[in-house]
Protein backbone atom coordinates (compact mmCIF):
# COMPACT_ATOMS: atom_id res chain seq x y z
CA UNK A 1 0.00 0.00 0.00
CA UNK A 2 1.34 3.40 -0.89
CA UNK A 3 1.89 5.92 1.89
CA UNK A 4 -0.71 8.25 0.35
CA UNK A 5 -3.25 5.42 0.30
CA UNK A 6 -2.42 4.57 3.90
CA UNK A 7 -3.07 8.14 5.04
CA UNK A 8 -6.37 8.24 3.14
CA UNK A 9 -7.35 4.91 4.73
CA UNK A 10 -6.52 6.18 8.23
CA UNK A 11 -8.54 9.36 7.66
CA UNK A 12 -11.55 7.34 6.52
CA UNK A 13 -11.38 5.18 9.66
CA UNK A 14 -12.50 8.19 11.68
CA UNK A 15 -15.86 8.20 9.85
CA UNK A 16 -16.76 4.62 10.76
CA UNK A 17 -19.64 3.82 13.06
CA UNK A 18 -18.84 1.91 16.27
CA UNK A 19 -20.08 -1.34 14.72
CA UNK A 20 -18.03 -0.79 11.57
CA UNK A 21 -14.98 -0.02 13.71
CA UNK A 22 -15.44 -3.27 15.60
CA UNK A 23 -15.75 -5.28 12.37
CA UNK A 24 -12.67 -3.58 10.89
CA UNK A 25 -10.70 -4.19 14.07
CA UNK A 26 -11.52 -7.90 14.07
CA UNK A 27 -10.58 -8.14 10.41
CA UNK A 28 -7.25 -6.42 10.95
CA UNK A 29 -6.46 -8.51 14.00
CA UNK A 30 -7.16 -11.71 12.09
CA UNK A 31 -4.42 -10.94 9.58
CA UNK A 32 -1.40 -12.95 10.62
CA UNK A 33 1.40 -10.94 9.09
CA UNK A 34 3.39 -10.39 12.26
CA UNK A 35 2.85 -6.63 12.45
CA UNK A 36 3.04 -5.43 16.01
CA UNK A 37 1.56 -2.20 17.31
CA UNK A 38 5.02 -0.74 17.72
CA UNK A 39 5.85 -1.36 14.06
CA UNK A 40 2.58 0.21 12.93
CA UNK A 41 3.16 3.16 15.23
CA UNK A 42 6.69 3.67 13.88
CA UNK A 43 5.23 3.84 10.37
CA UNK A 44 2.87 6.60 11.46
CA UNK A 45 5.74 8.68 12.84
CA UNK A 46 7.81 8.43 9.66
CA UNK A 47 5.72 10.96 7.69
CA UNK A 48 5.32 13.99 9.96
CA UNK A 49 6.51 13.56 13.54
CA UNK A 50 5.25 16.18 16.02
CA UNK A 51 4.87 16.49 19.76
CA UNK A 52 1.27 15.87 20.90
CA UNK A 53 1.66 18.60 23.52
CA UNK A 54 3.07 21.55 21.57
CA UNK A 55 3.15 20.36 17.91
CA UNK A 56 6.90 20.91 17.74
CA UNK A 57 8.78 18.76 15.22
CA UNK A 58 11.92 18.79 17.43
CA UNK A 59 11.88 15.24 18.82
CA UNK A 60 14.50 12.80 20.02
CA UNK A 61 14.31 9.16 20.96
CA UNK A 62 13.99 8.69 24.71
CA UNK A 63 14.31 4.96 25.40
CA UNK A 64 11.72 2.23 25.25
CA UNK A 65 8.88 1.36 27.57
CA UNK A 66 6.99 -1.94 27.33
CA UNK A 67 8.52 -2.54 23.89
CA UNK A 68 7.41 0.81 22.47
CA UNK A 69 9.79 3.58 21.47
CA UNK A 70 9.40 6.72 23.58
CA UNK A 71 10.19 10.22 22.37
CA UNK A 72 11.02 13.49 24.10
CA UNK A 73 10.13 16.91 22.76
CA UNK A 74 13.07 19.31 22.80
CA UNK A 75 10.73 22.29 23.12
CA UNK A 76 8.44 21.36 26.01
CA UNK A 77 10.46 18.35 27.36
CA UNK A 78 7.32 16.19 27.37
CA UNK A 79 7.87 12.46 26.80
CA UNK A 80 5.42 10.32 24.89
CA UNK A 81 5.00 7.21 22.77
CA UNK A 82 3.19 6.97 19.49
CA UNK A 83 0.15 5.56 21.26
CA UNK A 84 -0.21 8.68 23.42
CA UNK A 85 -3.59 10.24 22.79
CA UNK A 86 -5.03 7.11 21.17
CA UNK A 87 -7.44 4.47 22.36
CA UNK A 88 -4.53 2.03 22.57
CA UNK A 89 -2.49 4.03 25.10
CA UNK A 90 -3.34 1.87 28.13
CA UNK A 91 -3.77 -1.43 26.34
CA UNK A 92 -2.19 -4.10 28.53
CA UNK A 93 -1.81 -6.96 26.07
CA UNK A 94 -0.50 -5.19 23.00
CA UNK A 95 0.58 -8.44 21.39
CA UNK A 96 -3.04 -9.65 21.25
N, CA, C and O atoms as a GROMACS GRO file, in nm:
protein
  384
    1UNK      N    1   0.085  -0.117   0.000
    1UNK     CA    2   0.000   0.000   0.000
    1UNK      C    3   0.090   0.124   0.000
    1UNK      O    4   0.185   0.132   0.077
    2UNK      N    5   0.059   0.216  -0.084
    2UNK     CA    6   0.134   0.340  -0.089
    2UNK      C    7   0.106   0.425   0.034
    2UNK      O    8   0.000   0.415   0.094
    3UNK      N    9   0.204   0.508   0.070
    3UNK     CA   10   0.189   0.592   0.189
    3UNK      C   11   0.069   0.686   0.177
    3UNK      O   12  -0.001   0.710   0.276
    4UNK      N   13   0.044   0.737   0.057
    4UNK     CA   14  -0.071   0.826   0.035
    4UNK      C   15  -0.201   0.749   0.059
    4UNK      O   16  -0.294   0.801   0.120
    5UNK      N   17  -0.206   0.625   0.010
    5UNK     CA   18  -0.325   0.542   0.030
    5UNK      C   19  -0.344   0.510   0.178
    5UNK      O   20  -0.457   0.506   0.228
    6UNK      N   21  -0.234   0.486   0.248
    6UNK     CA   22  -0.242   0.457   0.390
    6UNK      C   23  -0.300   0.576   0.466
    6UNK      O   24  -0.387   0.557   0.552
    7UNK      N   25  -0.255   0.696   0.436
    7UNK     CA   26  -0.307   0.814   0.504
    7UNK      C   27  -0.455   0.835   0.474
    7UNK      O   28  -0.532   0.872   0.563
    8UNK      N   29  -0.495   0.812   0.351
    8UNK     CA   30  -0.637   0.824   0.314
    8UNK      C   31  -0.720   0.720   0.390
    8UNK      O   32  -0.829   0.750   0.439
    9UNK      N   33  -0.667   0.598   0.400
    9UNK     CA   34  -0.735   0.491   0.473
    9UNK      C   35  -0.752   0.528   0.620
    9UNK      O   36  -0.859   0.509   0.678
   10UNK      N   37  -0.646   0.581   0.682
   10UNK     CA   38  -0.652   0.618   0.823
   10UNK      C   39  -0.749   0.732   0.847
   10UNK      O   40  -0.816   0.735   0.950
   11UNK      N   41  -0.758   0.826   0.754
   11UNK     CA   42  -0.854   0.936   0.766
   11UNK      C   43  -0.997   0.885   0.757
   11UNK      O   44  -1.085   0.933   0.828
   12UNK      N   45  -1.020   0.788   0.670
   12UNK     CA   46  -1.155   0.734   0.652
   12UNK      C   47  -1.198   0.650   0.772
   12UNK      O   48  -1.318   0.633   0.795
   13UNK      N   49  -1.103   0.596   0.848
   13UNK     CA   50  -1.138   0.518   0.966
   13UNK      C   51  -1.212   0.602   1.068
   13UNK      O   52  -1.294   0.550   1.144
   14UNK      N   53  -1.185   0.732   1.072
   14UNK     CA   54  -1.250   0.819   1.168
   14UNK      C   55  -1.400   0.832   1.142
   14UNK      O   56  -1.475   0.866   1.234
   15UNK      N   57  -1.445   0.806   1.020
   15UNK     CA   58  -1.586   0.820   0.985
   15UNK      C   59  -1.668   0.694   1.007
   15UNK      O   60  -1.788   0.692   0.980
   16UNK      N   61  -1.605   0.587   1.056
   16UNK     CA   62  -1.676   0.462   1.076
   16UNK      C   63  -1.767   0.468   1.198
   16UNK      O   64  -1.737   0.537   1.296
   17UNK      N   65  -1.876   0.396   1.190
   17UNK     CA   66  -1.964   0.382   1.306
   17UNK      C   67  -1.897   0.287   1.406
   17UNK      O   68  -1.803   0.216   1.370
   18UNK      N   69  -1.944   0.283   1.530
   18UNK     CA   70  -1.884   0.190   1.627
   18UNK      C   71  -1.889   0.045   1.581
   18UNK      O   72  -1.792  -0.030   1.601
   19UNK      N   73  -1.998   0.003   1.522
   19UNK     CA   74  -2.008  -0.134   1.472
   19UNK      C   75  -1.908  -0.158   1.360
   19UNK      O   76  -1.841  -0.261   1.358
   20UNK      N   77  -1.898  -0.065   1.267
   20UNK     CA   78  -1.803  -0.079   1.157
   20UNK      C   79  -1.659  -0.082   1.209
   20UNK      O   80  -1.575  -0.155   1.156
   21UNK      N   81  -1.631  -0.003   1.311
   21UNK     CA   82  -1.498  -0.002   1.371
   21UNK      C   83  -1.465  -0.138   1.432
   21UNK      O   84  -1.354  -0.188   1.418
   22UNK      N   85  -1.564  -0.197   1.499
   22UNK     CA   86  -1.544  -0.328   1.560
   22UNK      C   87  -1.518  -0.434   1.454
   22UNK      O   88  -1.429  -0.518   1.471
   23UNK      N   89  -1.593  -0.432   1.345
   23UNK     CA   90  -1.575  -0.528   1.237
   23UNK      C   91  -1.437  -0.510   1.173
   23UNK      O   92  -1.367  -0.608   1.146
   24UNK      N   93  -1.398  -0.386   1.149
   24UNK     CA   94  -1.267  -0.358   1.089
   24UNK      C   95  -1.155  -0.402   1.182
   24UNK      O   96  -1.054  -0.456   1.136
   25UNK      N   97  -1.172  -0.379   1.310
   25UNK     CA   98  -1.070  -0.419   1.407
   25UNK      C   99  -1.051  -0.570   1.408
   25UNK      O  100  -0.938  -0.618   1.407
   26UNK      N  101  -1.161  -0.644   1.410
   26UNK     CA  102  -1.152  -0.790   1.407
   26UNK      C  103  -1.084  -0.838   1.280
   26UNK      O  104  -1.005  -0.932   1.282
   27UNK      N  105  -1.117  -0.775   1.170
   27UNK     CA  106  -1.058  -0.814   1.041
   27UNK      C  107  -0.908  -0.788   1.039
   27UNK      O  108  -0.831  -0.871   0.991
   28UNK      N  109  -0.867  -0.674   1.091
   28UNK     CA  110  -0.725  -0.642   1.095
   28UNK      C  111  -0.650  -0.733   1.191
   28UNK      O  112  -0.536  -0.773   1.164
   29UNK      N  113  -0.711  -0.765   1.303
   29UNK     CA  114  -0.646  -0.851   1.400
   29UNK      C  115  -0.634  -0.995   1.350
   29UNK      O  116  -0.546  -1.068   1.393
   30UNK      N  117  -0.720  -1.035   1.260
   30UNK     CA  118  -0.716  -1.171   1.209
   30UNK      C  119  -0.604  -1.191   1.107
   30UNK      O  120  -0.566  -1.304   1.078
   31UNK      N  121  -0.553  -1.082   1.053
   31UNK     CA  122  -0.442  -1.094   0.958
   31UNK      C  123  -0.318  -1.135   1.035
   31UNK      O  124  -0.278  -1.069   1.131
   32UNK      N  125  -0.258  -1.243   0.992
   32UNK     CA  126  -0.140  -1.295   1.062
   32UNK      C  127  -0.017  -1.262   0.981
   32UNK      O  128   0.042  -1.349   0.917
   33UNK      N  129   0.022  -1.136   0.984
   33UNK     CA  130   0.140  -1.094   0.909
   33UNK      C  131   0.252  -1.052   1.002
   33UNK      O  132   0.356  -1.004   0.956
   34UNK      N  133   0.233  -1.068   1.132
   34UNK     CA  134   0.339  -1.039   1.226
   34UNK      C  135   0.361  -0.891   1.254
   34UNK      O  136   0.463  -0.855   1.312
   35UNK      N  137   0.269  -0.805   1.214
   35UNK     CA  138   0.285  -0.663   1.245
   35UNK      C  139   0.245  -0.639   1.390
   35UNK      O  140   0.136  -0.677   1.432
   36UNK      N  141   0.332  -0.577   1.463
   36UNK     CA  142   0.304  -0.543   1.601
   36UNK      C  143   0.261  -0.397   1.606
   36UNK      O  144   0.284  -0.322   1.511
   37UNK      N  145   0.199  -0.358   1.715
   37UNK     CA  146   0.156  -0.220   1.730
   37UNK      C  147   0.273  -0.125   1.720
   37UNK      O  148   0.262  -0.018   1.660
   38UNK      N  149   0.386  -0.163   1.776
   38UNK     CA  150   0.502  -0.074   1.772
   38UNK      C  151   0.550  -0.051   1.630
   38UNK      O  152   0.592   0.060   1.596
   39UNK      N  153   0.544  -0.153   1.546
   39UNK     CA  154   0.585  -0.136   1.406
   39UNK      C  155   0.487  -0.046   1.331
   39UNK      O  156   0.528   0.038   1.252
   40UNK      N  157   0.358  -0.063   1.357
   40UNK     CA  158   0.258   0.021   1.293
   40UNK      C  159   0.274   0.165   1.340
   40UNK      O  160   0.265   0.259   1.260
   41UNK      N  161   0.298   0.182   1.468
   41UNK     CA  162   0.316   0.316   1.523
   41UNK      C  163   0.440   0.384   1.464
   41UNK      O  164   0.436   0.503   1.435
   42UNK      N  165   0.549   0.309   1.447
   42UNK     CA  166   0.669   0.367   1.388
   42UNK      C  167   0.643   0.413   1.245
   42UNK      O  168   0.700   0.512   1.201
   43UNK      N  169   0.557   0.342   1.173
   43UNK     CA  170   0.523   0.384   1.037
   43UNK      C  171   0.448   0.516   1.039
   43UNK      O  172   0.466   0.599   0.949
   44UNK      N  173   0.365   0.537   1.139
   44UNK     CA  174   0.287   0.660   1.146
   44UNK      C  175   0.375   0.780   1.180
   44UNK      O  176   0.342   0.893   1.144
   45UNK      N  177   0.486   0.758   1.248
   45UNK     CA  178   0.574   0.868   1.284
   45UNK      C  179   0.664   0.908   1.167
   45UNK      O  180   0.713   1.021   1.163
   46UNK      N  181   0.686   0.819   1.074
   46UNK     CA  182   0.781   0.843   0.966
   46UNK      C  183   0.743   0.962   0.878
   46UNK      O  184   0.832   1.030   0.826
   47UNK      N  185   0.616   0.990   0.860
   47UNK     CA  186   0.572   1.096   0.769
   47UNK      C  187   0.590   1.236   0.827
   47UNK      O  188   0.657   1.319   0.766
   48UNK      N  189   0.531   1.264   0.942
   48UNK     CA  190   0.532   1.400   0.996
   48UNK      C  191   0.532   1.396   1.148
   48UNK      O  192   0.428   1.418   1.211
   49UNK      N  193   0.648   1.368   1.209
   49UNK     CA  194   0.651   1.356   1.354
   49UNK      C  195   0.637   1.490   1.426
   49UNK      O  196   0.708   1.585   1.393
   50UNK      N  197   0.546   1.497   1.523
   50UNK     CA  198   0.525   1.618   1.602
   50UNK      C  199   0.489   1.581   1.744
   50UNK      O  200   0.432   1.474   1.769
   51UNK      N  201   0.522   1.668   1.836
   51UNK     CA  202   0.487   1.649   1.977
   51UNK      C  203   0.336   1.664   1.994
   51UNK      O  204   0.278   1.759   1.941
   52UNK      N  205   0.271   1.572   2.067
   52UNK     CA  206   0.127   1.587   2.090
   52UNK      C  207   0.094   1.702   2.184
   52UNK      O  208  -0.022   1.745   2.189
   53UNK      N  209   0.191   1.752   2.258
   53UNK     CA  210   0.166   1.860   2.352
   53UNK      C  211   0.176   1.998   2.290
   53UNK      O  212   0.090   2.083   2.312
   54UNK      N  213   0.284   2.020   2.210
   54UNK     CA  214   0.307   2.155   2.157
   54UNK      C  215   0.321   2.159   2.005
   54UNK      O  216   0.347   2.266   1.949
   55UNK      N  217   0.305   2.047   1.938
   55UNK     CA  218   0.315   2.036   1.791
   55UNK      C  219   0.453   2.071   1.737
   55UNK      O  220   0.466   2.106   1.619
   56UNK      N  221   0.554   2.063   1.819
   56UNK     CA  222   0.690   2.091   1.774
   56UNK      C  223   0.746   1.969   1.702
   56UNK      O  224   0.725   1.856   1.747
   57UNK      N  225   0.817   1.989   1.591
   57UNK     CA  226   0.878   1.876   1.522
   57UNK      C  227   1.014   1.836   1.580
   57UNK      O  228   1.076   1.741   1.532
   58UNK      N  229   1.061   1.906   1.684
   58UNK     CA  230   1.193   1.879   1.743
   58UNK      C  231   1.182   1.765   1.844
   58UNK      O  232   1.158   1.789   1.962
   59UNK      N  233   1.200   1.642   1.797
   59UNK     CA  234   1.188   1.524   1.882
   59UNK      C  235   1.319   1.447   1.886
   59UNK      O  236   1.401   1.456   1.795
   60UNK      N  237   1.338   1.372   1.995
   60UNK     CA  238   1.450   1.280   2.002
   60UNK      C  239   1.403   1.153   2.070
   60UNK      O  240   1.310   1.154   2.151
   61UNK      N  241   1.468   1.044   2.035
   61UNK     CA  242   1.431   0.916   2.096
   61UNK      C  243   1.467   0.921   2.243
   61UNK      O  244   1.568   0.980   2.281
   62UNK      N  245   1.383   0.860   2.327
   62UNK     CA  246   1.399   0.869   2.471
   62UNK      C  247   1.376   0.733   2.535
   62UNK      O  248   1.300   0.721   2.631
   63UNK      N  249   1.442   0.630   2.484
   63UNK     CA  250   1.431   0.496   2.540
   63UNK      C  251   1.308   0.421   2.495
   63UNK      O  252   1.234   0.466   2.407
   64UNK      N  253   1.288   0.306   2.557
   64UNK     CA  254   1.172   0.223   2.526
   64UNK      C  255   1.100   0.188   2.654
   64UNK      O  256   1.162   0.175   2.760
   65UNK      N  257   0.970   0.174   2.643
   65UNK     CA  258   0.888   0.136   2.757
   65UNK      C  259   0.786   0.033   2.709
   65UNK      O  260   0.707   0.060   2.619
   66UNK      N  261   0.789  -0.084   2.770
   66UNK     CA  262   0.699  -0.194   2.733
   66UNK      C  263   0.710  -0.227   2.584
   66UNK      O  264   0.609  -0.260   2.521
   67UNK      N  265   0.829  -0.219   2.529
   67UNK     CA  266   0.852  -0.254   2.390
   67UNK      C  267   0.822  -0.144   2.290
   67UNK      O  268   0.844  -0.162   2.170
   68UNK      N  269   0.773  -0.031   2.335
   68UNK     CA  270   0.741   0.081   2.247
   68UNK      C  271   0.845   0.191   2.259
   68UNK      O  272   0.888   0.224   2.370
   69UNK      N  273   0.885   0.247   2.148
   69UNK     CA  274   0.979   0.358   2.147
   69UNK      C  275   0.914   0.480   2.211
   69UNK      O  276   0.799   0.513   2.180
   70UNK      N  277   0.987   0.547   2.300
   70UNK     CA  278   0.940   0.672   2.358
   70UNK      C  279   1.018   0.786   2.296
   70UNK      O  280   1.130   0.768   2.250
   71UNK      N  281   0.957   0.903   2.295
   71UNK     CA  282   1.018   1.022   2.237
   71UNK      C  283   1.011   1.136   2.338
   71UNK      O  284   0.924   1.138   2.426
   72UNK      N  285   1.103   1.230   2.324
   72UNK     CA  286   1.102   1.349   2.410
   72UNK      C  287   1.105   1.472   2.320
   72UNK      O  288   1.185   1.480   2.226
   73UNK      N  289   1.018   1.566   2.351
   73UNK     CA  290   1.013   1.691   2.276
   73UNK      C  291   1.123   1.782   2.328
   73UNK      O  292   1.136   1.800   2.449
   74UNK      N  293   1.200   1.840   2.238
   74UNK     CA  294   1.306   1.931   2.280
   74UNK      C  295   1.252   2.067   2.318
   74UNK      O  296   1.322   2.144   2.385
   75UNK      N  297   1.132   2.098   2.279
   75UNK     CA  298   1.073   2.229   2.312
   75UNK      C  299   1.008   2.230   2.449
   75UNK      O  300   1.040   2.315   2.532
   76UNK      N  301   0.918   2.135   2.474
   76UNK     CA  302   0.844   2.136   2.601
   76UNK      C  303   0.891   2.027   2.698
   76UNK      O  304   0.838   2.018   2.809
   77UNK      N  305   0.987   1.946   2.658
   77UNK     CA  306   1.046   1.835   2.736
   77UNK      C  307   0.945   1.727   2.776
   77UNK      O  308   0.973   1.648   2.866
   78UNK      N  309   0.830   1.722   2.710
   78UNK     CA  310   0.732   1.618   2.737
   78UNK      C  311   0.778   1.488   2.673
   78UNK      O  312   0.832   1.490   2.562
   79UNK      N  313   0.757   1.376   2.740
   79UNK     CA  314   0.787   1.246   2.680
   79UNK      C  315   0.656   1.179   2.643
   79UNK      O  316   0.553   1.199   2.707
   80UNK      N  317   0.662   1.098   2.538
   80UNK     CA  318   0.542   1.032   2.489
   80UNK      C  319   0.581   0.916   2.400
   80UNK      O  320   0.695   0.906   2.355
   81UNK      N  321   0.484   0.827   2.376
   81UNK     CA  322   0.500   0.721   2.277
   81UNK      C  323   0.402   0.751   2.164
   81UNK      O  324   0.324   0.845   2.173
   82UNK      N  325   0.407   0.672   2.062
   82UNK     CA  326   0.319   0.697   1.949
   82UNK      C  327   0.174   0.660   1.979
   82UNK      O  328   0.083   0.695   1.902
   83UNK      N  329   0.152   0.591   2.088
   83UNK     CA  330   0.015   0.556   2.126
   83UNK      C  331  -0.047   0.662   2.217
   83UNK      O  332  -0.165   0.653   2.249
   84UNK      N  333   0.031   0.761   2.258
   84UNK     CA  334  -0.021   0.868   2.342
   84UNK      C  335  -0.134   0.940   2.270
   84UNK      O  336  -0.120   0.979   2.154
   85UNK      N  337  -0.245   0.956   2.338
   85UNK     CA  338  -0.359   1.024   2.279
   85UNK      C  339  -0.447   0.935   2.194
   85UNK      O  340  -0.538   0.984   2.128
   86UNK      N  341  -0.421   0.804   2.194
   86UNK     CA  342  -0.503   0.711   2.117
   86UNK      C  343  -0.578   0.619   2.211
   86UNK      O  344  -0.554   0.618   2.332
   87UNK      N  345  -0.668   0.543   2.156
   87UNK     CA  346  -0.744   0.447   2.236
   87UNK      C  347  -0.656   0.331   2.283
   87UNK      O  348  -0.695   0.257   2.374
   88UNK      N  349  -0.541   0.314   2.223
   88UNK     CA  350  -0.453   0.203   2.257
   88UNK      C  351  -0.352   0.237   2.366
   88UNK      O  352  -0.270   0.152   2.401
   89UNK      N  353  -0.354   0.357   2.419
   89UNK     CA  354  -0.249   0.403   2.510
   89UNK      C  355  -0.234   0.318   2.636
   89UNK      O  356  -0.122   0.300   2.683
   90UNK      N  357  -0.342   0.266   2.690
   90UNK     CA  358  -0.334   0.187   2.813
   90UNK      C  359  -0.364   0.038   2.789
   90UNK      O  360  -0.396  -0.035   2.883
   91UNK      N  361  -0.353  -0.004   2.668
   91UNK     CA  362  -0.378  -0.143   2.634
   91UNK      C  363  -0.272  -0.231   2.700
   91UNK      O  364  -0.152  -0.209   2.680
   92UNK      N  365  -0.314  -0.329   2.778
   92UNK     CA  366  -0.219  -0.410   2.853
   92UNK      C  367  -0.156  -0.522   2.771
   92UNK      O  368  -0.037  -0.549   2.785
   93UNK      N  369  -0.232  -0.585   2.686
   93UNK     CA  370  -0.181  -0.696   2.607
   93UNK      C  371  -0.168  -0.653   2.461
   93UNK      O  372  -0.250  -0.691   2.377
   94UNK      N  373  -0.067  -0.574   2.433
   94UNK     CA  374  -0.050  -0.519   2.300
   94UNK      C  375  -0.025  -0.625   2.194
   94UNK      O  376  -0.056  -0.605   2.077
   95UNK      N  377   0.030  -0.737   2.235
   95UNK     CA  378   0.058  -0.844   2.139
   95UNK      C  379  -0.069  -0.912   2.091
   95UNK      O  380  -0.068  -0.976   1.985
   96UNK      N  381  -0.178  -0.901   2.165
   96UNK     CA  382  -0.304  -0.965   2.125
   96UNK      C  383  -0.384  -0.869   2.039
   96UNK      O  384  -0.493  -0.903   1.995
   0.00000   0.00000   0.00000
